[in-house]
Amino acid sequence: MEKQTTFRCKIKDLDTNLLVLVDGKNADFKPESLCKGVTVSSIENGILIHVAENIAVDKPIQIVSAIQTDKPLKLTQYFKVILEKNASLSLLHCDDSLQKEQTDVFNNVEVELAKNAHLNYYKMENKSAGSILTNQIQVNQKASSHFYSNVITFNAGKVNNFLHVHLSEPFADAQLNGLYLVDKQQAICNEVKIWHHAPDCTSRQLYKGIVDDEARATFNGHIIVQQDAQRTAAFQINKNIALTDTAHIHTQPFLEIYADDVKCSHGATVGQLDENAMFYLRSRGICQKNARMLLMFAFANEVAQTVKIQALSERLSQMIQQRLKGELHICSQCALHCEGNREVNFG
């Protein structure tokens, strides 16, 4: 097979600084394309991204971590993201399987946001049934910083997403969104913990899931409001749809509050598709299959609509439709397998 030197993510109208890792090794990146004040460098088992003070990065950085080995693989990857004072960045991180071999990948992500820094973090997971994927994401936010995340699982063997956020100084803000679409024997666990250490901080969580067949989904949400974190506003929502009686869903939202001047709430639901809405659509001449699809898409697409990059939001909506129709699989036909073809569709 010809050595690949150029990869391109085929999302219409989305232009990114693309870094491709194949089996944990750097396959392609052009650091000269980065704007002044932004550095991406290799560190042991991973990547360091640093954005200097007062730098607003217009062009998102995209990391594609692809597994194409034809042998079982256990891999640890480390990603460190540092945004200095008043810096801003959008970061896309995609985990894909190109083969169906058993793999065990651990991603350790550390994020440091200085005063008034802004990071939009998009995590997309499309893994084979034989894969284990663990993401441990630690975020530390200083005063008036903003962290937005959107974690979407399209396919999985077994996925564990641990997202831990520390709001360490006043007026820090975190908005955490997630969507998981699992079926067959797939399993997904999302653990989201937010520590409110300082006063006047806000956090919002919205996680949704659709679980089919005998798949398993777990959501553990935990908000800790420390005694000094007065005037905290923290809100947490987890909603799930079980499409079969054999689908397993466990949700446990939890508030731990030691301050007395707060606005906090949490909620969780596990249900089936709305029968009244189904009846309404059927009465308008829509067949049962399409009615189910419309309701599931409306439920799931709310998460995609929170994405702040329009081209990415539109593509994610398309992928959600494909996944609900059973048309989205792992990248088994990716161009990495094709001699002489250097264009890879990772999403």
N, C-alpha and C positions, 0 to 999 in steps of 0.2 A: 504494500500500500504506500502511496506517495506520502511523504512527510507533510503534515498540515502546517501551514504557516499563517493562514488568515482564516478567521472565523467571523461570522456575522449573524447576529440575532435578528430574525426576520419578523419583527413587530413593526407594522406599518406606522410611519411617521415618528418612530421612537429612535432617537440618536443617543447612543451612550458611549462612554469609555469602557470598552469590553475587555474583561480579563477572564480567560478560560483556563480552568484547572481540569486536567484529565487524569483520573486516578491519583489526585493530589499533587500532580506536577504541573508547573506553569507551561501551558501550551502556546499561549499567544497573548501578548500585551505590548502596547506602544506607549511608553510613558511620556514621550514627547508630545502626545496629544493632550496632556493635562494642562490646565491653565496655571499661571504663576501662583505660587503659594500652596499648591496641592502636591503631595508626594505619595506615591504608592511604592512600597519596597518589600522585598522578601525578608522574612524572619524565619526562625526555626519552625518548620512544619506549618508555615502560614504566611499571612499578608498583613502589613501595617499600612493603614491609610491615615494620613495626617493633613488637616486643613488649617492653614495659618490664620492668625487673628484678622478679622474684618474681611475675610474672603468669602464671597458668595459664589458657589460653584453652580453655573447654569446647566452644564451637561452632566447628567447622572453617571455615576460609576456603577457598572454591572459586573457581578461575579457569577460566572457559570461554573458550578462544580459538577462535572460529568464523570460517571463511572462507566468505563467501557471494557474492563478486564473480562476475560473469559474464564477466570479462576476466582475462587472465593477470596475476599479481600477484607482486611480490617484496617481502618484508616482514621487517624486523628488529624484534624485541621484547626489551626488557630488564626483568628482574625481580630485585629486590634484597630479600633476606629477612634481617633482623637480629633475633636473639633475645638479649636481655641475660641477665645472671646469673640462674639459677634459673627462667627463663621456659620455657613449653612451648606447642606449637602443632601442630595437624594441618592440612596444606595439600594440597588437591586441585588438580591442574592438568590440564585436558582440552584436547586439540587435536582439532578436528573439521572435516570438510569438509561444507559444505552444497551445494556445486556441484562439478561434475566438471572445471572449468577447470584449466589448469596453474597451479600456485602454487609459490612457493619461500619458505618461512618459516624464519627463523633465530631461535631462542629462546636468549638469553644469560641464565643464571640464576646469581646469586651468593648464597651462603648463609654467614652469619657466626654461629657459635654460641659464646656466651660460656660461662664456667664453669657446669657443671651444667645447661645448657640442653638441651631435648629437642624435636626436630623430627621429625614423621612426614610424609614427602613421598610423595604418590601421583601418578603420572604415567600418564595414559591417552591412547592415540593411536588415532584412527579416521579415517584419511585416504583421499582418493580416489586412484585409480591414476595420475592425472596430477600428483600432488603430490610435492614434495621438502620434507622436514621435517628440520631439524637442531637438536638440543638440546645446548647446551654448559652443563653444570652444574658449578660450582666450589664446593666446600664446605671451609670452614676451621673446625676444631673445637678449642676450648680444653679445659682440664682437666675430666674427668668428664662431658663432654657426650655426648649420644647422638643419632645420626642414623640414621633408618630410611627406606629408600626402596623403592618398588615401582613398576617401570616396565613397563607392559603395552601391547604393540602388537597391536591387533586387525586393522587393515587399513592398508595402506601403499602408496604409490607407491615412493618411496625414502626411508628413514628412517635417520638417523645420530644415535645417542645417545652423547654423550661425558660420562661421569660421573667426575669427578676429586675425590678426597677427601684432605684433609691432616689427619692426626691430630697436632696440633702440641704438645699438652701431655699429661702423664700421665693414664692412666685414661679417655681418650676411647674411644668405642665406635661402630662403624658396622656396620649390617646392611643389605646391599644385595641386593634381589631383583628379578628380571625375568622376563618371559614374552613370547615373540613367536610369532604365528600367521600365517604368510604362505603365499601360494599364487600361482598364475598367474605373472606376471612381476615380482612384488613383490620388494623388496630391503630388508634390515634389517642394520644394523651396530651392535653395542654395544661400546663401548670403555670399560672400567672400570679406573681406576687408583687405587690407594690408597698414599699415602705414610705410613709409620710413622716419625715424626720423634722421638717421645718414648717413654720406657719405659712398660710396663704397659698398653699399649693393645690393643684387640681389634677384629678385623674379620671379617665373615662374608659370603660371596657365594653366592647361589643363582640361577642363570639357566637357564631352560629354553626350548626352542623346538621347534615342529612345522612342518616345511617340506614343502610339497606342490608338485606340478606342476614348473615350471621356476624356482621362486623361489630366492632366494639369501639366506643368513644367515651373518653373520660375528660371532664373539665374540672380542675381544681383552681378556684379563684380565691385569693387571700389578700385582703387590704389591711395593713397595720398602720394605725394612726397613733404616733407617739404622743406623750403628754405635752410636749412643747409645740406640737403641730396644730395650733389653734387656727380656726377659720379654714379648715380643710374642706374641700368639696371633692367627694369620691363616689363614683357611680359604676355599677357593675351589672351587666346583663349577659346571660347565656341562654340561648334558645335552641331547641333541638326538635327534629322531626324523625320519628322512627317509621320506616316504611314497611316493616314486617314485625311479627310477634317475636321473632328470634333475634332481632337487633338489640344490642346491649348498650345502654346509655347510662352513665353515672355522672351526675353533676353536683358539685359541692361549692357554692359560693359562701364566703365567710368574711365577716367584718370583725376586726379586733381593735377596739377604740379605747384610748386612754385619755383623750382630750374631751372637753365638754362643749366647745363651741365649734360644731362641725355640721356639715350637710352630707350625709352618706346614705346610700341605698344599694340594695342588691336584689337580683331576681333571677330565677331559673325556671325554664319550662321544658317539659318533654311531652310531645303530643304527636298526633297524626295530622294529615292534611285536613284543612277546614272543610267539613262536609257541606256547610251552607254555601261557601264560595264555590265548591265543586258543583253543587246543584245549580247555582246561578249560571255558571259557565256552560253546563250541559243544556240548560234551558235556552241558551242563546245559540244552540246548534253546534257547539264545540264537542268533539268526541271525547270520551273519557281519557284516552291516552294523552291527547293534547292539553286537556284541562289540567291533568296532573302535572304535565311538564310546565305549563304556565305558572301554576301555583308554586312549584318547587323553585323555578327560576326567580320569581318575584321575591321569594323568601331569601334565597342565597345572594342575589345580586345586590342587595342592600350593602353588603360588605365591599363588593367591588366598586360601588359608587362612591365610597369614601376615599378612594385613591386620588391623589392630588395631581397625577400626571395623566392628562386626558387620553393620550394614545394607549397607555398601559391599562387604564380603566376600561377602555373599549375592548382591548384584546382579552382581558380577564373575563369580561362578560361573555365573550365568544367562547372562551375555554370552559366556562361554567356550563353553557348550553351544550357544548360537545360532551362534557363529562356526564351530564344528566341523561344524555341520549346514549351513553355507552360508546361514544366515538373517540374519546380521548384516552390514549394508552401511553405507555412509556415510549421513548424515542427509539424504538427498535429499527426504524427505517432511516435513522439519521444519516446525513451525508458523511459523517465520520467513517462509515463503512464503505463508502463509494470511492474508488480510485479516481483521483484527478478532480474530484468535486470538493471545493473548499468552502462551501456555504452550508452552515448548519442551522437547522431550525430547532432551537431550544425552547420554543414557546411562541 
